[in-house]
Amino acid sequence: MSNLSNIGKLIHLYIDEIEPGDGIDAPEFLISATAKFLSESGGRNWIPV
């Protein structure tokens, strides 16, 4: 069973351990809107998932 104590907490991920998944075809407007939202979100470059 998963450890549920990390829910809602920021955790550090080592960049060399992150494996990107398969790419997707996203419309340019979606990428632009997401970039705008992230740049206007108080200077943070992350969103909770």
Secondary structure, DSSP 8 states (H G I E B T S, - for coil): ---GGGTT------GGG----------HHHHHHHHHHHHTSTT------
